[in-house]
């Protein structure tokens, strides 16, 4: 598995907590690696590329949530208690609205997709996003907001109303028909309203029934009255729980009396509604199709039998609700397991189950981060040292790095992982493919801001080398300057000098003539600049300055020894001028340089020197001697001195 | 949506205001719609409508509007044009209908015409380093900036492949990333560098910038004079900020006694402030001139890669794959 971790981050490993890598093959694209480790277990790991990051509409999710994440990390911790909680709830709501926006876009994409495979992919994504929002919403109610008994039920009711939409079409159909009470699905809709605790809407429909059916007016009125009087928990501080419970008890008894009196005996629909109001499990269960899910059943049950349920009591009701609803016909799906874990307040279980069920780390990473900010995750360390939040963020961000543009988001996530974030970033950032200079500049800026000097040097070297290979000497120099890489600047200068020796003239004069202070980056570069200056001075016929510069290049050892011969040869035309340019001192210096140069060669080298070389040396000696003669005479005469 | 928004371009498409964006190597034209839907901050409330969409191979770095439709492949390349990896990024494009000039990482300048299949003129190895941006100085002259801090003027009428003038920064040869010319006074040029510094040049005189203004904390990606209100300048940067530079206040402070004193009045005109010959951009006196600089982005996170302005409308794109439109710039 270490082998797999060292892979380039183009593929993504799914890990369960027991660290056995899941095997998923992807139609020929999978790469097989052999597992190392214990000799008895030889596993084959198939590594799969994370496709989700390439889905167009999901990119909005990643980008927007990145903004929310950063905002959360930067938010002031000085708010304590209630205002902090409000802030965190707002963050949670923001995340959820991003998921919903994404769902909308995905839905639009699904509707307009012509390719059936694409359509089904998008539709799947829509349902996945919907499930994510469902889970997140529940976690917000139970963990972030930590709703207490009373408001808890109201929140759960909202939750159910928002997410059980299968019945919306039916509701719309009945409501928009001319004579709703005559519609065959009329009572279904009334039931739906009652099951979801939407009393006002139920009562509204009942009034239609009352006006349409005079025989049932009395029953309607009583039922309407019961619905109106039903006590619900309040959000504000208008009543205490005990008060509410008392009122509810009275109301419950009143309903009981009406039922037992047989008030609704003639209308089975209304009788069943009355039973539902009394919290009769069987009556509620009869409406299974209208509730569609066990958690709807749970909330309805709670509404009508235990509206002041405490958070910690939820687990019992949840388990029994699921058992009753599924009734042994079907087994719980992953979503059910996750929700159950949430009702049981098993945070780690929720996160674990979500990690397994979902195909990328986005959801668990952000949710865990939020829960961590709510101070709900104990900081027990996982076996390799970092905590759960950091682990998930690292996984998520690593996945982003394989994308050609989302990697920038990943950087910020690593920044907020205190233990390993920096190391991960250092490793990942060097492996981003740099196909354009602008991308390289962005990467460099990120490294410089975080004092990652190694990475800066390495990236600049890569870019400089690429430029050099493409013959872009100016670009190469510009990269070396950025990295303050003297060695590379020397390399570039050598290249220029080589070009000069071969072609006899300088290429890229616009660069060499305008080196400015960057000339000082390396000795060779300084030499190059000065040498070019010599040529310029010579071209402008400022011979004595040129001569002085030339000599200085050798005596100050700015010029590399290999170049001295060239420099001395350059001195020849100056020596041959009609006017004497080099002074006696200077001529002696030049002679010394020549002798140093030739003395340095061993006898063997001298033997290998071809005629041209020896002739050059001879010519130089002659020219120097002649110059010396002339200058001695000149300096000796009265006018000359 | 899409990748990092690398370039935006605001233009009036027919009658409705349009925004052109580049994302995910796809050039998209959006209609930002009518003025009916303006929210509290003057921000457009509705969703921009996608009008059309063209796919593009490779990263799109820059763009301009033109009415014709052409495609010049491999306009920029390193060494060997036909090698598969030989392509070089084209970093800048400017057009003045029907002529189009492009520059690239290969140091090459290409001149195209919208109706011609091949390049009209190519200057190979115009620069030994990467050319980052190009703009028109006059109809036959262009300005380029490169990664060794040089601003060059090229005269396209001349056949020689040498710049007619070279300007460079003082001090370190910090790469220059963007260039723009004052819309009315063509001798005033603004450039932005890798260190976030804004340089104002007077190309009539000297080879060094007139003023250097310390601005952003990271690369300045684009600089634009407002086309009809050139006392306003806009710059955007890798550090995530977008600055609005406003010198209009300083010009109005010019004391009127100079006018009454009988001095030559060729320096000041009677009409609008914009017509003032001595532009606020060139004057250096800190006591007289105040420049107002505002950061237009409240919560900056990722880089702002590109901006454009037209009238009261500002458009910019960020690395967070979002485009922002501000339709009430001077409100």
Interface residues (C-beta under 8 A of the other chain):
Chain A: X56 X57 X59 X60 X63 X66 X67 X70 X71 X105 X404 X405 X408 X409 X412 X435 X436 X437 X438 X439 X441 X442 X445 X449 X470 X471 X472 X473 X474 X475 X477 X478 X481 X507 X508 X510 X511 X514 X515 X516 X517 X518
Chain B: X1 X2 X3 X4 X6 X24 X59 X61 X78 X79 X88 X89 X91 X105 X106 X107 X125 X127 X128 X129 X130 X146 X147 X148 X149 X150 X152 X163 X166 X168 X169 X170 X171 X172 X173 X175 X194 X218 X219 X238 X299 X301 X302 X303 X319 X320 X321 X322
